[in-house]
């Protein structure tokens, strides 16, 4: 199905078809509330999709497979609730090609915390 989300858009019918497929895919992947929020919500849902980010049990999870992290990512002002925007950066280190993830709040209505995979280390308050 993923191949069908990226195709040549050389007619109005193809554009309408691909838009419908993207909306359906985003809804089925847990972004139904964002899709219902309108154009800005759809944009946020697509950004989450591109980054391998998922909302799950009131948590934002970076679900990208480590083997796919071979380039840097920068996501700015991802909406996380009504009054909170989150910045996420993934930098691949040149010496060992390991990815390092940075998260920071752009603006916030309360305290938020982040932890590594499995929360093996204590959560850190985002600032």
N, C-alpha and C positions, 0 to 999 in steps of 0.2 A: 504494500500500500504506500510506503514512503516514496517510492519512485513516482507515483502518480501525483504527489504533492508538488513536484518540481517538473514542469513541462513547459513547452513553448506556448506562449500566450499570444497567438497570432489571430485570434478571433474573439468576438464578444462571448460566444457560446463557451469557448474554452476558459475564458476568464471567469464567467459565472460558475462553471463547473468546478474550477479549482478553488474558488472562494467558498463554495458550499462544502467541498471536501475538507478544507482547512478548518472551517467552523465546526464541522462534525468531529474531526479528529481532536481538536482542542477540547470540545465538550466531553468526549469520551476519555480523555486523558486527565480529567479532573478540573478543567478550567471553565466549567459551565457557568459559574457565577461571574467570572470575568467577561465571558462572551456575552452574557445577558446585560452587562454594564454598558455596552455600546462600543464605539470605535476605539476609545482609549483603553477599554478593558481587553478588546481583541488584540491591540498592540502589545499590552502587557503580557497577555497569554502567549503570543508569538515569541516575545523575548524570553520568557521562561522556557518555552519549548526549545529555542535555539541553544540555550545555555544548559540544557539538561537539568533545569530547576523544577521542583515539584512542591506544591503545598500538600502536606500529609499530616493529618491529626494536629492541626494548628501549628505546624512547624514547616519551615522552608528547608527543603533538602536539596543539596547539590548531588544529583544522581548520575553525573557523567562517569563513564567507564574510564579508569586511569589510562588504559591503552589509547584512548582518544585524545588525551591531553598533551598534544604535541605543539600547541601554539598558545599564546597569551590571549586571555579574554578580559574584557572590561565592560561591566554592566553598571550603568549609572542610573540612579533614581528609580529603581524597581519599586513599585508600589507594594507596600506590606501593610495593608489596613488603610484607614481613611487619612491619617495624618503622619504616616511613617514612610520614608523613602530610604532604600537600602542600596549601598554601593558594594559590588562584589568584583574583585579582581583575582584572576588566576594567572600566575606568572610561572613559566617553565624555566627552571634554572639551567644555565648553559653548561655548568660543570658536570652535573649528574642527570640532567633531564627530568628531575622530579618537579612535580607541580606544587606550588605553594598558594594557598587560598587566603585572601584578605577580605574581611567584611567590615564595613563601617556604616554608621547611620548618617544619612544626609540631613534628615530631620525626623523628629520622633515625638510621639505623644506619651510615651512611657519607657520604662527600661526594657531592653532586649538583651538576650544572651546568645552566645554561639559556642559550639564545641566541635571537636574533631569527630571523625567517623566512629560511631559507637559510643561517643562521649566517654572515652577512656580517661581523658584528662578532665579536670574540673571546668565547667562552663566559664566563659569570660564575658564580662559585660561589654556590649558594643558601645562605642562612643562616636 
